[in-house]
Amino acid sequence: MRAISKFPKFCEESKDGTSESALLNACKVELATFLAHMKHESGSLMYLEEIGCSVNGAGCDYSTPHNIYPPT
């Protein structure tokens, strides 16, 4: 929750309008997406860091060249 508080727009906007129901639905989707991503990247919350990113303290290298999906 402390991490989420650093992003003031989290659950505060909706592409479908500003009605309370639109914001509530958008927040449900946004929160579910965040939790699913967090669960996936941490091995169902078993690890504090992304799996495979802390090998020998090297971290993750997301800048590997790729012909179809080049890093930005």
C-alpha positions in Angstrom: 0.0 0.0 0.0 2.9 2.3 0.6 4.2 1.7 -2.9 0.7 2.4 -4.4 0.5 5.6 -2.5 3.5 6.9 -4.5 1.2 6.8 -7.6 -1.6 9.3 -7.0 -3.4 8.4 -10.2 -3.7 4.7 -9.2 -7.5 3.9 -9.2 -8.3 7.6 -9.7 -9.2 7.7 -13.4 -11.3 5.8 -15.9 -11.5 5.8 -19.7 -15.3 5.5 -19.5 -15.9 8.6 -17.5 -15.8 9.9 -14.0 -19.0 8.4 -12.6 -18.5 6.5 -9.3 -19.3 3.1 -10.9 -16.9 3.7 -13.8 -14.1 4.6 -11.4 -14.9 1.6 -9.2 -14.8 -0.8 -12.1 -11.6 0.7 -13.4 -10.0 0.4 -10.0 -11.0 -3.2 -9.7 -9.3 -4.0 -13.1 -6.3 -1.9 -12.2 -5.8 -3.5 -8.8 -6.4 -7.0 -10.2 -3.8 -6.4 -12.9 -1.3 -5.1 -10.4 -1.8 -8.0 -8.0 -1.6 -10.6 -10.8 1.7 -9.0 -12.1 3.1 -9.0 -8.6 2.1 -12.6 -8.0 3.6 -13.7 -11.4 6.9 -11.8 -10.9 7.5 -13.1 -7.4 6.6 -16.8 -7.8 3.3 -16.5 -5.9 4.8 -14.1 -3.4 7.6 -16.4 -2.4 10.4 -14.0 -3.5 11.1 -10.4 -2.7 12.7 -9.7 -6.0 11.8 -10.8 -9.5 12.8 -14.4 -10.1 16.1 -14.7 -12.1 17.0 -11.0 -11.6 19.3 -11.3 -8.6 21.7 -14.0 -9.9 25.1 -13.0 -8.5 23.7 -9.5 -7.8 23.8 -8.7 -11.5 20.1 -7.7 -11.7 17.9 -8.0 -14.8 19.1 -6.9 -18.2 16.0 -5.9 -20.2 18.1 -4.3 -22.9 18.9 -7.5 -24.8 18.8 -6.8 -28.6 15.8 -8.3 -30.4 14.9 -8.0 -34.0 11.1 -8.0 -33.6 10.8 -6.3 -30.1 13.7 -4.0 -29.7 14.1 -2.5 -26.2 13.2 1.1 -25.7 
